[in-house]
Amino acid sequence: MSVFTHPACSGCGAAVEMGWELVQDFEGLQLKTVKLENREGLERAQQCGIKTIPTMIIYRGEDECERMVGLPKKKDLEESLKRYLD
């Protein structure tokens, strides 16, 4: 799962924290934080078509399964992860 963030984003810290909590609950889940404050992060966001932050993308292998724009409810994110990772 990737979380696209920026320091000026009020909900981004909570999104990253939620992601790290869920890494503990889902075996095999990996979290990558993509920071839009540097060139690499900006390029990755552009490649993925990110328009709003925070944005969380769930992957299965290299394939994007689901994208959540804004700060999702933890329960909604858990349900999505169960669909794709279990």
Biopython code that builds the backbone (N, CA, C, O; Angstrom):
import numpy as np
from Bio.PDB.StructureBuilder import StructureBuilder

atoms = [
    (1, "MET", "N", (0.849, -1.164, 0.000)),
    (1, "MET", "CA", (0.000, 0.000, 0.000)),
    (1, "MET", "C", (0.893, 1.224, 0.000)),
    (1, "MET", "O", (1.905, 1.270, 0.698)),
    (2, "SER", "N", (0.512, 2.204, -0.782)),
    (2, "SER", "CA", (1.224, 3.473, -0.808)),
    (2, "SER", "C", (0.329, 4.554, -0.233)),
    (2, "SER", "O", (-0.878, 4.578, -0.477)),
    (3, "VAL", "N", (0.940, 5.454, 0.540)),
    (3, "VAL", "CA", (0.241, 6.620, 1.069)),
    (3, "VAL", "C", (0.973, 7.848, 0.546)),
    (3, "VAL", "O", (2.162, 8.028, 0.807)),
    (4, "PHE", "N", (0.264, 8.684, -0.188)),
    (4, "PHE", "CA", (0.841, 9.908, -0.731)),
    (4, "PHE", "C", (0.564, 11.042, 0.250)),
    (4, "PHE", "O", (-0.581, 11.287, 0.629)),
    (5, "THR", "N", (1.637, 11.736, 0.657)),
    (5, "THR", "CA", (1.537, 12.721, 1.731)),
    (5, "THR", "C", (2.317, 13.996, 1.414)),
    (5, "THR", "O", (3.097, 14.063, 0.464)),
    (6, "HIS", "N", (2.072, 14.999, 2.250)),
    (6, "HIS", "CA", (2.840, 16.250, 2.231)),
    (6, "HIS", "C", (2.764, 16.832, 3.639)),
    (6, "HIS", "O", (1.730, 16.712, 4.297)),
    (7, "PRO", "N", (3.847, 17.465, 4.117)),
    (7, "PRO", "CA", (3.851, 18.007, 5.481)),
    (7, "PRO", "C", (2.749, 19.038, 5.743)),
    (7, "PRO", "O", (2.300, 19.171, 6.881)),
    (8, "ALA", "N", (2.309, 19.764, 4.723)),
    (8, "ALA", "CA", (1.278, 20.783, 4.909)),
    (8, "ALA", "C", (-0.137, 20.198, 4.952)),
    (8, "ALA", "O", (-1.101, 20.924, 5.198)),
    (9, "CYS", "N", (-0.260, 18.917, 4.718)),
    (9, "CYS", "CA", (-1.561, 18.242, 4.677)),
    (9, "CYS", "C", (-1.987, 17.852, 6.090)),
    (9, "CYS", "O", (-1.278, 17.118, 6.778)),
    (10, "SER", "N", (-3.141, 18.343, 6.517)),
    (10, "SER", "CA", (-3.587, 18.080, 7.894)),
    (10, "SER", "C", (-3.974, 16.623, 8.133)),
    (10, "SER", "O", (-3.812, 16.140, 9.254)),
    (11, "GLY", "N", (-4.471, 15.912, 7.145)),
    (11, "GLY", "CA", (-4.893, 14.527, 7.341)),
    (11, "GLY", "C", (-3.838, 13.489, 6.996)),
    (11, "GLY", "O", (-4.043, 12.296, 7.220)),
    (12, "CYS", "N", (-2.712, 13.933, 6.454)),
    (12, "CYS", "CA", (-1.704, 12.981, 5.980)),
    (12, "CYS", "C", (-1.030, 12.213, 7.115)),
    (12, "CYS", "O", (-0.774, 11.016, 6.984)),
    (13, "GLY", "N", (-0.745, 12.884, 8.218)),
    (13, "GLY", "CA", (-0.116, 12.200, 9.347)),
    (13, "GLY", "C", (-0.993, 11.076, 9.871)),
    (13, "GLY", "O", (-0.506, 9.988, 10.180)),
    (14, "ALA", "N", (-2.291, 11.344, 9.968)),
    (14, "ALA", "CA", (-3.231, 10.323, 10.433)),
    (14, "ALA", "C", (-3.313, 9.161, 9.442)),
    (14, "ALA", "O", (-3.446, 8.007, 9.850)),
    (15, "ALA", "N", (-3.234, 9.458, 8.153)),
    (15, "ALA", "CA", (-3.282, 8.402, 7.137)),
    (15, "ALA", "C", (-2.063, 7.490, 7.250)),
    (15, "ALA", "O", (-2.184, 6.268, 7.160)),
    (16, "VAL", "N", (-0.899, 8.086, 7.446)),
    (16, "VAL", "CA", (0.323, 7.288, 7.587)),
    (16, "VAL", "C", (0.262, 6.452, 8.861)),
    (16, "VAL", "O", (0.615, 5.272, 8.852)),
    (17, "GLU", "N", (-0.186, 7.060, 9.952)),
    (17, "GLU", "CA", (-0.299, 6.330, 11.222)),
    (17, "GLU", "C", (-1.259, 5.149, 11.078)),
    (17, "GLU", "O", (-0.972, 4.050, 11.554)),
    (18, "MET", "N", (-2.391, 5.377, 10.425)),
    (18, "MET", "CA", (-3.355, 4.302, 10.201)),
    (18, "MET", "C", (-2.722, 3.189, 9.370)),
    (18, "MET", "O", (-2.919, 2.007, 9.653)),
    (19, "GLY", "N", (-1.971, 3.565, 8.354)),
    (19, "GLY", "CA", (-1.295, 2.571, 7.525)),
    (19, "GLY", "C", (-0.354, 1.707, 8.335)),
    (19, "GLY", "O", (-0.339, 0.486, 8.180)),
    (20, "TRP", "N", (0.444, 2.338, 9.211)),
    (20, "TRP", "CA", (1.382, 1.565, 10.035)),
    (20, "TRP", "C", (0.652, 0.653, 11.016)),
    (20, "TRP", "O", (1.115, -0.454, 11.292)),
    (21, "GLU", "N", (-0.483, 1.105, 11.545)),
    (21, "GLU", "CA", (-1.275, 0.244, 12.434)),
    (21, "GLU", "C", (-1.758, -0.993, 11.676)),
    (21, "GLU", "O", (-1.728, -2.103, 12.209)),
    (22, "LEU", "N", (-2.199, -0.802, 10.448)),
    (22, "LEU", "CA", (-2.741, -1.919, 9.674)),
    (22, "LEU", "C", (-1.661, -2.879, 9.200)),
    (22, "LEU", "O", (-1.940, -4.057, 8.977)),
    (23, "VAL", "N", (-0.438, -2.400, 9.042)),
    (23, "VAL", "CA", (0.677, -3.294, 8.705)),
    (23, "VAL", "C", (0.822, -4.366, 9.783)),
    (23, "VAL", "O", (1.183, -5.506, 9.489)),
    (24, "GLN", "N", (0.538, -3.995, 11.031)),
    (24, "GLN", "CA", (0.624, -4.947, 12.141)),
    (24, "GLN", "C", (-0.487, -6.000, 12.068)),
    (24, "GLN", "O", (-0.310, -7.127, 12.530)),
    (25, "ASP", "N", (-1.627, -5.626, 11.488)),
    (25, "ASP", "CA", (-2.797, -6.508, 11.461)),
    (25, "ASP", "C", (-2.876, -7.413, 10.228)),
    (25, "ASP", "O", (-3.543, -8.447, 10.261)),
    (26, "PHE", "N", (-2.202, -7.031, 9.151)),
    (26, "PHE", "CA", (-2.314, -7.769, 7.893)),
    (26, "PHE", "C", (-0.957, -8.323, 7.492)),
    (26, "PHE", "O", (-0.050, -7.580, 7.116)),
    (27, "GLU", "N", (-0.836, -9.639, 7.578)),
    (27, "GLU", "CA", (0.412, -10.295, 7.200)),
    (27, "GLU", "C", (0.704, -10.038, 5.721)),
    (27, "GLU", "O", (-0.165, -10.203, 4.865)),
    (28, "GLY", "N", (1.906, -9.644, 5.446)),
    (28, "GLY", "CA", (2.316, -9.401, 4.068)),
    (28, "GLY", "C", (2.066, -7.988, 3.574)),
    (28, "GLY", "O", (2.531, -7.619, 2.496)),
    (29, "LEU", "N", (1.331, -7.186, 4.354)),
    (29, "LEU", "CA", (1.078, -5.802, 3.945)),
    (29, "LEU", "C", (2.338, -4.971, 4.139)),
    (29, "LEU", "O", (2.939, -4.970, 5.214)),
    (30, "GLN", "N", (2.721, -4.276, 3.100)),
    (30, "GLN", "CA", (3.861, -3.366, 3.173)),
    (30, "GLN", "C", (3.355, -1.956, 2.928)),
    (30, "GLN", "O", (2.435, -1.743, 2.138)),
    (31, "LEU", "N", (3.962, -0.997, 3.612)),
    (31, "LEU", "CA", (3.544, 0.394, 3.492)),
    (31, "LEU", "C", (4.681, 1.219, 2.925)),
    (31, "LEU", "O", (5.816, 1.147, 3.396)),
    (32, "LYS", "N", (4.364, 1.997, 1.915)),
    (32, "LYS", "CA", (5.329, 2.944, 1.365)),
    (32, "LYS", "C", (4.716, 4.331, 1.475)),
    (32, "LYS", "O", (3.614, 4.579, 0.985)),
    (33, "THR", "N", (5.443, 5.230, 2.124)),
    (33, "THR", "CA", (5.017, 6.614, 2.225)),
    (33, "THR", "C", (5.687, 7.391, 1.103)),
    (33, "THR", "O", (6.914, 7.427, 1.007)),
    (34, "VAL", "N", (4.883, 8.007, 0.263)),
    (34, "VAL", "CA", (5.405, 8.800, -0.851)),
    (34, "VAL", "C", (5.214, 10.266, -0.482)),
    (34, "VAL", "O", (4.088, 10.760, -0.421)),
    (35, "LYS", "N", (6.314, 10.945, -0.241)),
    (35, "LYS", "CA", (6.278, 12.340, 0.207)),
    (35, "LYS", "C", (6.373, 13.267, -0.994)),
    (35, "LYS", "O", (7.332, 13.216, -1.764)),
    (36, "LEU", "N", (5.364, 14.114, -1.139)),
    (36, "LEU", "CA", (5.310, 15.006, -2.284)),
    (36, "LEU", "C", (6.160, 16.258, -2.097)),
    (36, "LEU", "O", (6.011, 17.221, -2.849)),
    (37, "GLU", "N", (7.041, 16.256, -1.115)),
    (37, "GLU", "CA", (7.902, 17.413, -0.876)),
    (37, "GLU", "C", (9.241, 17.295, -1.596)),
    (37, "GLU", "O", (10.073, 18.196, -1.491)),
    (38, "ASN", "N", (9.464, 16.212, -2.320)),
    (38, "ASN", "CA", (10.720, 16.061, -3.061)),
    (38, "ASN", "C", (10.421, 15.626, -4.498)),
    (38, "ASN", "O", (9.308, 15.211, -4.818)),
    (39, "ARG", "N", (11.425, 15.730, -5.341)),
    (39, "ARG", "CA", (11.248, 15.447, -6.771)),
    (39, "ARG", "C", (10.772, 14.009, -7.013)),
    (39, "ARG", "O", (9.869, 13.779, -7.817)),
    (40, "GLU", "N", (11.378, 13.052, -6.319)),
    (40, "GLU", "CA", (10.996, 11.646, -6.510)),
    (40, "GLU", "C", (9.520, 11.431, -6.176)),
    (40, "GLU", "O", (8.799, 10.767, -6.921)),
    (41, "GLY", "N", (9.077, 11.995, -5.052)),
    (41, "GLY", "CA", (7.682, 11.854, -4.656)),
    (41, "GLY", "C", (6.727, 12.528, -5.624)),
    (41, "GLY", "O", (5.671, 11.983, -5.945)),
    (42, "LEU", "N", (7.100, 13.717, -6.089)),
    (42, "LEU", "CA", (6.263, 14.432, -7.052)),
    (42, "LEU", "C", (6.148, 13.667, -8.368)),
    (42, "LEU", "O", (5.074, 13.606, -8.967)),
    (43, "GLU", "N", (7.256, 13.088, -8.811)),
    (43, "GLU", "CA", (7.225, 12.307, -10.049)),
    (43, "GLU", "C", (6.352, 11.067, -9.900)),
    (43, "GLU", "O", (5.591, 10.726, -10.805)),
    (44, "ARG", "N", (6.460, 10.396, -8.763)),
    (44, "ARG", "CA", (5.638, 9.196, -8.518)),
    (44, "ARG", "C", (4.155, 9.571, -8.467)),
    (44, "ARG", "O", (3.309, 8.865, -9.016)),
    (45, "ALA", "N", (3.852, 10.684, -7.807)),
    (45, "ALA", "CA", (2.463, 11.132, -7.731)),
    (45, "ALA", "C", (1.918, 11.442, -9.122)),
    (45, "ALA", "O", (0.773, 11.114, -9.433)),
    (46, "GLN", "N", (2.727, 12.063, -9.942)),
    (46, "GLN", "CA", (2.305, 12.376, -11.306)),
    (46, "GLN", "C", (2.068, 11.091, -12.098)),
    (46, "GLN", "O", (1.086, 10.990, -12.833)),
    (47, "GLN", "N", (2.957, 10.112, -11.955)),
    (47, "GLN", "CA", (2.797, 8.827, -12.650)),
    (47, "GLN", "C", (1.495, 8.139, -12.253)),
    (47, "GLN", "O", (0.848, 7.488, -13.074)),
    (48, "CYS", "N", (1.118, 8.292, -10.982)),
    (48, "CYS", "CA", (-0.084, 7.629, -10.464)),
    (48, "CYS", "C", (-1.340, 8.481, -10.618)),
    (48, "CYS", "O", (-2.433, 8.032, -10.275)),
    (49, "GLY", "N", (-1.201, 9.696, -11.125)),
    (49, "GLY", "CA", (-2.364, 10.555, -11.313)),
    (49, "GLY", "C", (-2.938, 11.093, -10.016)),
    (49, "GLY", "O", (-4.144, 11.323, -9.919)),
    (50, "ILE", "N", (-2.090, 11.296, -9.020)),
    (50, "ILE", "CA", (-2.550, 11.794, -7.722)),
    (50, "ILE", "C", (-2.913, 13.264, -7.842)),
    (50, "ILE", "O", (-2.100, 14.070, -8.294)),
    (51, "LYS", "N", (-4.132, 13.620, -7.440)),
    (51, "LYS", "CA", (-4.612, 15.002, -7.484)),
    (51, "LYS", "C", (-4.892, 15.558, -6.096)),
    (51, "LYS", "O", (-4.874, 16.772, -5.894)),
    (52, "THR", "N", (-5.151, 14.666, -5.134)),
    (52, "THR", "CA", (-5.535, 15.056, -3.779)),
    (52, "THR", "C", (-4.738, 14.230, -2.787)),
    (52, "THR", "O", (-4.466, 13.053, -3.021)),
    (53, "ILE", "N", (-4.362, 14.863, -1.667)),
    (53, "ILE", "CA", (-3.678, 14.124, -0.605)),
    (53, "ILE", "C", (-4.455, 14.288, 0.689)),
    (53, "ILE", "O", (-5.077, 15.330, 0.895)),
    (54, "PRO", "N", (-4.440, 13.296, 1.563)),
    (54, "PRO", "CA", (-3.784, 12.018, 1.357)),
    (54, "PRO", "C", (-4.545, 11.149, 0.352)),
    (54, "PRO", "O", (-5.766, 11.236, 0.226)),
    (55, "THR", "N", (-3.804, 10.328, -0.340)),
    (55, "THR", "CA", (-4.370, 9.282, -1.192)),
    (55, "THR", "C", (-3.673, 7.984, -0.820)),
    (55, "THR", "O", (-2.449, 7.937, -0.690)),
    (56, "MET", "N", (-4.460, 6.936, -0.650)),
    (56, "MET", "CA", (-3.923, 5.615, -0.318)),
    (56, "MET", "C", (-4.249, 4.680, -1.475)),
    (56, "MET", "O", (-5.391, 4.614, -1.931)),
    (57, "ILE", "N", (-3.238, 3.960, -1.942)),
    (57, "ILE", "CA", (-3.437, 3.003, -3.030)),
    (57, "ILE", "C", (-3.068, 1.614, -2.527)),
    (57, "ILE", "O", (-1.973, 1.393, -2.010)),
    (58, "ILE", "N", (-4.001, 0.687, -2.690)),
    (58, "ILE", "CA", (-3.773, -0.710, -2.316)),
    (58, "ILE", "C", (-3.332, -1.454, -3.568)),
    (58, "ILE", "O", (-3.966, -1.368, -4.619)),
    (59, "TYR", "N", (-2.240, -2.179, -3.432)),
    (59, "TYR", "CA", (-1.694, -2.962, -4.542)),
    (59, "TYR", "C", (-1.727, -4.448, -4.202)),
    (59, "TYR", "O", (-1.603, -4.842, -3.042)),
    (60, "ARG", "N", (-1.894, -5.248, -5.224)),
    (60, "ARG", "CA", (-1.640, -6.687, -5.133)),
    (60, "ARG", "C", (-0.535, -6.940, -6.145)),
    (60, "ARG", "O", (-0.761, -6.909, -7.355)),
    (61, "GLY", "N", (0.658, -7.190, -5.633)),
    (61, "GLY", "CA", (1.822, -7.245, -6.513)),
    (61, "GLY", "C", (2.067, -5.853, -7.073)),
    (61, "GLY", "O", (2.196, -4.887, -6.321)),
    (62, "GLU", "N", (2.131, -5.756, -8.375)),
    (62, "GLU", "CA", (2.343, -4.461, -9.041)),
    (62, "GLU", "C", (1.029, -3.817, -9.484)),
    (62, "GLU", "O", (1.023, -2.684, -9.967)),
    (63, "ASP", "N", (-0.082, -4.538, -9.322)),
    (63, "ASP", "CA", (-1.370, -4.071, -9.825)),
    (63, "ASP", "C", (-2.129, -3.261, -8.783)),
    (63, "ASP", "O", (-2.265, -3.677, -7.632)),
    (64, "GLU", "N", (-2.621, -2.099, -9.200)),
    (64, "GLU", "CA", (-3.448, -1.280, -8.314)),
    (64, "GLU", "C", (-4.818, -1.933, -8.178)),
    (64, "GLU", "O", (-5.470, -2.250, -9.173)),
    (65, "CYS", "N", (-5.244, -2.130, -6.931)),
    (65, "CYS", "CA", (-6.547, -2.743, -6.666)),
    (65, "CYS", "C", (-7.599, -1.704, -6.304)),
    (65, "CYS", "O", (-8.740, -1.771, -6.761)),
    (66, "GLU", "N", (-7.203, -0.751, -5.485)),
    (66, "GLU", "CA", (-8.164, 0.252, -5.027)),
    (66, "GLU", "C", (-7.422, 1.513, -4.625)),
    (66, "GLU", "O", (-6.271, 1.474, -4.190)),
    (67, "ARG", "N", (-8.116, 2.636, -4.784)),
    (67, "ARG", "CA", (-7.563, 3.945, -4.442)),
    (67, "ARG", "C", (-8.556, 4.647, -3.524)),
    (67, "ARG", "O", (-9.748, 4.719, -3.821)),
    (68, "MET", "N", (-8.057, 5.159, -2.419)),
    (68, "MET", "CA", (-8.889, 5.903, -1.479)),
    (68, "MET", "C", (-8.338, 7.322, -1.392)),
    (68, "MET", "O", (-7.191, 7.531, -0.997)),
    (69, "VAL", "N", (-9.166, 8.290, -1.764)),
    (69, "VAL", "CA", (-8.759, 9.690, -1.775)),
    (69, "VAL", "C", (-9.293, 10.359, -0.520)),
    (69, "VAL", "O", (-10.463, 10.200, -0.171)),
    (70, "GLY", "N", (-8.424, 11.113, 0.163)),
    (70, "GLY", "CA", (-8.796, 11.703, 1.440)),
    (70, "GLY", "C", (-8.491, 10.717, 2.553)),
    (70, "GLY", "O", (-7.943, 9.642, 2.308)),
    (71, "LEU", "N", (-8.841, 11.078, 3.757)),
    (71, "LEU", "CA", (-8.585, 10.217, 4.914)),
    (71, "LEU", "C", (-9.763, 9.267, 5.100)),
    (71, "LEU", "O", (-10.842, 9.696, 5.511)),
    (72, "PRO", "N", (-9.571, 7.983, 4.803)),
    (72, "PRO", "CA", (-10.682, 7.039, 4.943)),
    (72, "PRO", "C", (-10.917, 6.678, 6.409)),
    (72, "PRO", "O", (-10.056, 6.882, 7.265)),
    (73, "LYS", "N", (-12.088, 6.144, 6.669)),
    (73, "LYS", "CA", (-12.328, 5.561, 7.989)),
    (73, "LYS", "C", (-11.503, 4.285, 8.064)),
    (73, "LYS", "O", (-11.373, 3.562, 7.075)),
    (74, "LYS", "N", (-10.952, 4.013, 9.232)),
    (74, "LYS", "CA", (-10.102, 2.832, 9.385)),
    (74, "LYS", "C", (-10.862, 1.561, 9.016)),
    (74, "LYS", "O", (-10.306, 0.665, 8.382)),
    (75, "LYS", "N", (-12.122, 1.484, 9.409)),
    (75, "LYS", "CA", (-12.933, 0.298, 9.114)),
    (75, "LYS", "C", (-13.067, 0.084, 7.605)),
    (75, "LYS", "O", (-12.998, -1.049, 7.129)),
    (76, "ASP", "N", (-13.259, 1.173, 6.852)),
    (76, "ASP", "CA", (-13.377, 1.058, 5.392)),
    (76, "ASP", "C", (-12.076, 0.559, 4.772)),
    (76, "ASP", "O", (-12.091, -0.271, 3.863)),
    (77, "LEU", "N", (-10.956, 1.071, 5.268)),
    (77, "LEU", "CA", (-9.661, 0.641, 4.751)),
    (77, "LEU", "C", (-9.404, -0.823, 5.097)),
    (77, "LEU", "O", (-8.887, -1.576, 4.271)),
    (78, "GLU", "N", (-9.765, -1.229, 6.317)),
    (78, "GLU", "CA", (-9.613, -2.635, 6.718)),
    (78, "GLU", "C", (-10.422, -3.552, 5.805)),
    (78, "GLU", "O", (-9.928, -4.596, 5.378)),
    (79, "GLU", "N", (-11.660, -3.167, 5.504)),
    (79, "GLU", "CA", (-12.507, -3.987, 4.638)),
    (79, "GLU", "C", (-11.909, -4.115, 3.242)),
    (79, "GLU", "O", (-11.945, -5.188, 2.640)),
    (80, "SER", "N", (-11.364, -3.025, 2.735)),
    (80, "SER", "CA", (-10.723, -3.074, 1.419)),
    (80, "SER", "C", (-9.508, -3.985, 1.446)),
    (80, "SER", "O", (-9.312, -4.786, 0.531)),
    (81, "LEU", "N", (-8.698, -3.873, 2.478)),
    (81, "LEU", "CA", (-7.509, -4.719, 2.586)),
    (81, "LEU", "C", (-7.890, -6.190, 2.671)),
    (81, "LEU", "O", (-7.228, -7.036, 2.070)),
    (82, "LYS", "N", (-8.944, -6.501, 3.406)),
    (82, "LYS", "CA", (-9.398, -7.895, 3.512)),
    (82, "LYS", "C", (-9.801, -8.442, 2.150)),
    (82, "LYS", "O", (-9.533, -9.601, 1.836)),
    (83, "ARG", "N", (-10.444, -7.606, 1.345)),
    (83, "ARG", "CA", (-10.872, -8.035, 0.003)),
    (83, "ARG", "C", (-9.687, -8.425, -0.866)),
    (83, "ARG", "O", (-9.765, -9.383, -1.636)),
    (84, "TYR", "N", (-8.607, -7.696, -0.748)),
    (84, "TYR", "CA", (-7.487, -7.895, -1.671)),
    (84, "TYR", "C", (-6.333, -8.705, -1.104)),
    (84, "TYR", "O", (-5.540, -9.259, -1.865)),
    (85, "LEU", "N", (-6.224, -8.787, 0.215)),
    (85, "LEU", "CA", (-5.055, -9.443, 0.795)),
    (85, "LEU", "C", (-5.357, -10.793, 1.421)),
    (85, "LEU", "O", (-4.445, -11.599, 1.608)),
    (86, "ASP", "N", (-6.602, -11.057, 1.747)),
    (86, "ASP", "CA", (-6.931, -12.349, 2.371)),
    (86, "ASP", "C", (-7.164, -13.418, 1.329)),
    (86, "ASP", "O", (-7.450, -14.564, 1.674)),
]
sb = StructureBuilder()
sb.init_structure("model")
sb.init_model(0)
sb.init_chain("A")
sb.init_seg("    ")
for serial, (resi, resn, name, xyz) in enumerate(atoms, 1):
    if name == "N":
        sb.init_residue(resn, " ", resi, " ")
    sb.init_atom(name, np.array(xyz, "f"), 0.0, 1.0, " ", f" {name:<3s}", serial, name[0])
structure = sb.get_structure()
